[in-house]
Amino acid sequence: MAASREIFAIDALQNLLTDVYAAPVVVDRWERMEPWAVARVWLRSAATVPGSVVVKWVSGGLRDARTASWRLRTELAALQFLRHDVGTGLAPGVVAADPAAGFLVLEDLAPRVSLDHLLRRDGAAAHGDRLAAFARARGALSAATAGRAAAYYARRAQLGPVDPAADRAGRLAPFRVAGIEHASALGARLEGRAAYELASATDELAAPGPFLALSNQDAEANNILLHASGPADARLIDFEFAGFTHALTDAVCLYVPGPAWLTVGDPTTTGLADQYRHALALGIPEAEDDQRYGDGLAAACVSWALVRLQRFPLLDARPPGDHSRLQLIATLEAAAHTSQTHQALPHLTAWIRRIAAALRRRWSDADQDFTDPAGFPPYRARL
């Protein structure tokens, strides 16, 4: 952020908080949370105000700023919806906002830290209770918001245009097409019953029925903050891309590696799957139906695997030994394993395994045993 923009943001922040608290508020110091346009800001005031807040702002050039402004409005609407319409404390509260000036002031959740920080530092075995809190929080968010899309979109529409159909599809859905094309180039053409099952899975995600719930659409371990010791007291963050979509897309991160991980382990053996599903069923009873739950979960996992497959040309151009090659194969095989476990999408599952096998043949450096816990423990980070 340029120096002039920093000064403007600080002055505007002080003025806004002075109005909020009806007393002078001065920014004492601030710390940028690289690489994002986010900072922790310490305050001084004679009034009773928080010692610190978190500020998110619009950054970048004109084109980027327009995009970021849209994201900022979405986060504002989602957080206000969760706190005021739903009445849940799963996310930070909004202290103040000035969408026109391009920044949002949030409750500071410190001393909580991100789960991915703990996993990278100590390994998954040291934080099973934190992973369980993560699983419960993802399920609880969907349970609390299911059936309340109209209230959210009424609030979001007050801040600017929004497309609920695009939210349901998911912001990364277009990448599935590229993934399918790359599979054909690898000799795994999508056809017959596999193509029919993919169409069915896509329809499931586009029309979630009772599984329609709010998601931040980035359900990964870096977007949950919790205490490193003692009660976890989890909070979900980063709602810039929030929208109502199929609730089980939020469960994918428990089964299939996200961008940060080579492996995530099998949540059915660690109990994370049960933690998530129980929390979800408190608001969406249909989650107790094994077939319905399994079909939706398989659809979500396969969809994510195809989204990640669009990266194939990039990874193919990299030198042998690149960790992202390992990750792509592990992602495809984890999605197939999840579908097989839930006895869903058998032909599509076989097609996904064919793609993974083709990549193993093409990338001999990535032809490894991801089920070996010694070499690939749960939440082994991608370098």
C-alpha positions in Angstrom: 0.0 0.0 0.0 1.5 3.4 -1.0 2.4 5.8 1.8 -0.4 8.3 0.7 -2.9 5.5 0.8 -1.7 4.5 4.3 -2.1 8.0 5.6 -5.6 8.3 4.1 -6.6 4.9 5.5 -5.4 5.8 9.0 -7.1 9.2 9.0 -10.3 7.7 7.8 -10.1 4.9 10.3 -9.6 7.3 13.2 -12.5 9.5 12.1 -14.8 6.5 11.7 -14.0 5.0 15.1 -14.3 8.4 16.7 -17.8 8.6 15.4 -18.5 5.0 16.5 -17.4 5.5 20.1 -18.3 9.2 20.3 -14.8 9.9 21.7 -11.4 10.6 20.1 -9.7 7.5 18.9 -6.0 7.5 17.8 -4.1 4.8 15.9 -1.2 4.0 18.1 0.5 1.5 15.8 -0.3 -1.0 13.2 1.2 -4.2 11.8 0.6 -5.4 8.2 -0.4 -9.0 7.8 1.5 -9.8 4.6 0.7 -10.6 1.9 -2.9 -9.5 2.4 -4.5 -6.1 2.6 -5.1 -6.7 6.3 -3.5 -5.1 9.4 -3.8 -5.4 13.1 -4.2 -1.9 14.5 -3.6 -0.8 18.1 -5.8 2.1 19.4 -5.6 4.8 22.1 -8.6 6.5 23.5 -10.1 7.9 26.6 -13.2 5.9 25.9 -13.8 2.2 26.4 -12.7 0.9 23.1 -11.0 -2.3 22.0 -7.2 -2.3 22.5 -6.8 -3.5 18.9 -8.9 -4.2 15.8 -8.3 -5.8 12.5 -8.7 -3.7 9.4 -9.2 -5.0 5.8 -9.0 -2.5 2.9 -9.2 -2.3 -0.8 -5.8 -2.4 -2.5 -4.3 -2.6 -6.0 -5.0 -0.8 -9.3 -8.4 0.3 -10.5 -9.4 -3.1 -11.9 -8.2 -4.9 -8.8 -9.8 -2.3 -6.5 -13.2 -2.8 -8.1 -12.9 -6.6 -7.5 -11.7 -6.1 -4.0 -14.5 -3.6 -3.2 -17.0 -6.2 -4.3 -15.4 -8.7 -2.0 -15.3 -6.3 0.9 -19.1 -5.7 0.6 -19.7 -9.5 0.5 -17.7 -10.0 3.7 -19.5 -7.1 5.4 -22.9 -8.6 4.5 -21.9 -12.1 5.5 -20.5 -11.1 8.9 -23.5 -8.9 9.7 -25.9 -11.7 8.6 -24.1 -14.2 10.9 -24.1 -11.9 13.9 -27.4 -10.1 13.6 -29.7 -12.4 11.6 -28.4 -15.8 12.6 -27.1 -14.9 16.1 -23.9 -17.0 15.9 -20.5 -16.1 17.2 -18.7 -18.3 14.7 -17.1 -15.4 12.9 -15.6 -12.0 14.0 -18.0 -9.1 14.7 -18.0 -6.0 12.6 -16.8 -3.0 14.6 -17.3 -0.5 11.8 -17.3 -0.2 8.0 -16.9 2.3 5.3 -17.4 0.6 1.9 -17.2 3.9 0.1 -13.7 4.5 1.5 -12.8 0.9 1.0 -12.2 -0.6 4.4 -13.7 -2.8 7.0 -13.0 -2.9 10.8 -13.3 -6.2 12.5 -13.1 -7.6 16.0 -9.5 -8.7 16.8 -9.7 -12.4 17.5 -6.1 -12.6 19.1 -4.7 -14.5 20.8 -6.3 -17.1 18.6 -4.0 -18.3 15.7 -4.7 -20.1 12.5 -5.0 -23.8 12.5 -2.7 -24.3 9.5 0.1 -22.5 11.5 -0.3 -25.0 14.3 -0.4 -28.0 11.9 2.7 -26.8 10.1 4.5 -26.1 13.4 3.6 -29.2 15.4 2.0 -31.8 13.0 -1.5 -33.0 13.0 -1.0 -35.6 15.7 -0.4 -32.8 18.2 -3.6 -31.0 17.3 -6.4 -33.6 17.0 -8.6 -31.6 19.3 -8.1 -28.5 17.1 -8.9 -30.4 14.0 -12.0 -31.7 15.6 -13.0 -28.1 16.5 -12.4 -27.2 12.8 -14.7 -30.0 11.6 -17.4 -29.0 14.1 -17.2 -25.3 13.1 -17.6 -26.1 9.4 -20.6 -28.2 10.2 -22.1 -25.7 12.6 -21.8 -22.8 10.1 -24.0 -24.8 7.6 -26.4 -25.9 10.3 -26.9 -22.4 11.6 -27.5 -20.9 8.1 -29.4 -23.6 6.2 -32.8 -22.3 5.0 -31.9 -18.7 5.5 -30.7 -17.7 2.1 -33.4 -15.1 1.6 -32.3 -13.1 4.6 -28.7 -13.1 3.6 -29.4 -12.0 0.0 -31.7 -9.3 1.2 -28.9 -7.9 3.3 -26.3 -8.4 0.5 -28.5 -6.7 -2.1 -28.5 -3.5 0.0 -24.7 -3.2 -0.7 -24.8 -3.9 -4.5 -25.8 -6.5 -7.1 -25.3 -10.2 -6.3 -25.9 -13.4 -8.2 -27.2 -16.2 -6.0 -27.0 -18.8 -8.9 -23.3 -18.1 -9.3 -22.8 -18.5 -5.5 -24.5 -21.9 -5.7 -22.3 -23.0 -8.5 -19.2 -21.9 -6.7 -16.6 -19.4 -7.9 -14.3 -22.1 -9.1 -16.8 -24.2 -11.0 -15.7 -23.0 -14.5 -12.3 -24.6 -13.9 -14.0 -28.1 -14.0 -14.3 -27.7 -17.8 -10.6 -27.3 -18.2 -10.0 -30.3 -16.0 -12.2 -32.5 -18.2 -10.3 -31.3 -21.3 -6.9 -32.1 -19.6 -8.2 -35.6 -18.7 -9.0 -36.2 -22.4 -5.5 -35.1 -23.4 -4.1 -37.7 -20.9 -6.1 -40.5 -22.6 -9.0 -40.5 -20.0 -11.9 -39.3 -22.1 -15.1 -38.6 -20.2 -17.9 -40.5 -21.8 -20.8 -43.0 -21.2 -21.9 -43.6 -17.6 -19.1 -41.5 -16.1 -20.3 -38.5 -18.1 -23.8 -39.1 -16.9 -22.7 -39.4 -13.3 -20.7 -36.1 -13.6 -23.8 -34.4 -14.9 -25.8 -35.8 -12.0 -23.1 -34.6 -9.6 -23.1 -31.1 -11.1 -26.9 -31.0 -10.8 -26.6 -32.0 -7.1 -24.3 -29.1 -6.4 -26.3 -26.6 -8.3 -29.6 -27.6 -6.6 -28.6 -28.4 -3.0 -32.2 -28.5 -1.6 -32.0 -28.7 2.2 -28.2 -28.6 2.0 -28.2 -25.0 0.8 -26.2 -23.0 3.4 -23.7 -20.2 3.8 -20.1 -20.8 3.1 -17.1 -18.5 2.9 -16.2 -20.7 -0.1 -12.6 -21.2 1.2 -13.0 -23.9 3.8 -9.4 -24.5 4.6 -7.3 -24.6 7.8 -5.8 -21.1 7.3 -9.3 -19.6 7.6 -10.1 -20.7 11.1 -8.6 -19.2 14.2 -8.5 -20.9 17.6 -6.5 -21.0 20.8 -3.3 -23.0 20.7 -4.1 -24.5 24.1 -7.1 -24.8 26.4 -10.6 -24.6 24.9 -10.4 -24.1 21.1 -13.2 -21.5 20.9 -13.0 -21.5 17.1 -13.8 -18.6 14.8 -14.1 -18.8 11.0 -12.6 -15.9 8.9 -12.3 -14.6 5.4 -15.8 -14.3 4.0 -14.9 -12.2 1.0 -16.3 -14.8 -1.4 -19.2 -15.9 0.8 -22.5 -17.1 -0.6 -25.1 -19.8 -0.2 -23.9 -23.1 -1.8 -24.0 -26.8 -1.2 -23.1 -27.4 2.5 -21.0 -30.4 1.7 -18.5 -28.4 -0.3 -17.3 -27.3 3.1 -16.6 -30.9 4.1 -14.2 -31.4 1.1 -11.2 -30.0 3.0 -11.5 -32.8 5.5 -11.2 -35.5 2.8 -9.2 -34.0 -0.1 -6.0 -32.0 0.1 -6.5 -28.2 -0.4 -3.8 -25.9 -1.8 -1.6 -26.1 1.3 -1.3 -29.9 1.8 0.0 -33.0 0.1 -2.3 -35.2 2.2 -5.0 -34.6 4.8 -5.5 -38.2 6.0 -8.8 -40.2 6.2 -11.3 -38.4 8.4 -13.4 -41.5 8.8 -10.5 -43.1 10.8 -9.7 -40.0 12.9 -13.3 -39.2 13.8 -13.3 -35.8 12.0 -16.0 -37.0 9.6 -18.3 -37.9 12.5 -17.6 -34.5 14.2 -18.5 -32.6 11.1 -21.5 -34.7 10.2 -23.0 -34.5 13.7 -22.7 -30.7 13.8 -24.2 -30.5 10.3 -27.2 -32.7 11.1 -28.2 -30.4 14.0 -29.4 -28.0 11.4 -29.8 -30.2 8.3 -31.4 -33.5 9.4 -31.0 -34.9 5.9 -27.3 -35.3 6.6 -28.2 -38.4 8.6 -29.4 -40.1 5.4 -26.3 -42.1 4.4 -27.1 -42.2 0.6 -28.0 -38.5 0.4 -25.0 -37.5 2.4 -22.7 -39.8 0.5 -23.9 -38.6 -2.9 -23.5 -35.0 -2.0 -20.1 -35.4 -0.5 -18.8 -37.5 -3.4 -20.1 -34.8 -5.9 -18.3 -32.1 -4.0 -15.0 -34.0 -3.7 -14.9 -35.0 -7.4 -15.8 -31.4 -8.4 -12.9 -30.1 -6.4 -10.5 -32.7 -7.9 -11.5 -31.5 -11.4 -11.0 -27.9 -10.4 -7.4 -28.8 -9.3 -6.8 -30.8 -12.5 -7.0 -27.5 -14.5 -3.5 -26.9 -13.2 -2.1 -29.8 -15.2 -0.3 -27.8 -17.9 1.4 -25.7 -15.3 2.6 -28.7 -13.3 3.6 -30.6 -16.4 6.1 -27.9 -17.3 7.8 -28.0 -13.9 10.9 -30.1 -13.2 10.6 -33.5 -11.6 10.2 -33.6 -7.9 7.8 -30.6 -7.7 5.5 -31.1 -4.7 2.5 -29.9 -6.6 2.6 -32.9 -8.9 2.4 -35.2 -5.8 -0.5 -33.1 -4.5 -2.5 -33.3 -7.7 -2.3 -37.1 -7.8 -3.1 -37.3 -4.1 -6.1 -35.0 -4.6 -7.6 -37.2 -7.4 -7.1 -40.4 -5.5 -8.5 -39.0 -2.2 -11.6 -37.8 -4.1 -12.0 -41.3 -5.7 -11.4 -43.0 -2.3 -14.1 -40.8 -0.7 -16.6 -41.7 -3.4 -15.8 -45.3 -3.1 -16.2 -45.3 0.7 -19.7 -43.8 0.3 -20.6 -46.1 -2.6 -21.4 -43.2 -4.8 -20.6 -42.3 -8.5 -18.9 -45.6 -9.3 -18.2 -44.9 -13.0 -17.0 -41.4 -12.3 -14.8 -42.7 -9.5 -13.2 -45.2 -12.0 -12.6 -42.3 -14.4 -10.9 -40.2 -11.7 -8.6 -43.2 -10.9 -7.7 -43.5 -14.6 -6.6 -39.9 -14.7 -4.5 -40.4 -11.6 -2.9 -43.5 -13.1 -2.1 -41.6 -16.3 -0.4 -38.9 -14.2 1.6 -41.6 -12.3 2.8 -43.0 -15.6 3.7 -39.5 -17.0 5.3 -38.3 -13.8 7.5 -41.1 -12.5 8.8 -38.8 -9.8 5.2 -38.5 -8.4 4.5 -42.3 -8.5 4.5 -42.7 -4.7 2.4 -44.4 -2.0 0.3 -41.7 -0.4 -1.2 -44.2 2.0 2.2 -44.6 3.8 1.8 -42.6 7.0 5.6 -42.5 7.5 6.1 -40.6 4.3 2.8 -38.9 4.0 1.3 -38.2 7.4 -2.0 -36.3 7.7 -1.6 -32.6 6.9 1.9 -32.9 5.4 2.5 -29.4 3.9 3.1 -28.8 0.2 6.4 -27.0 -0.2 
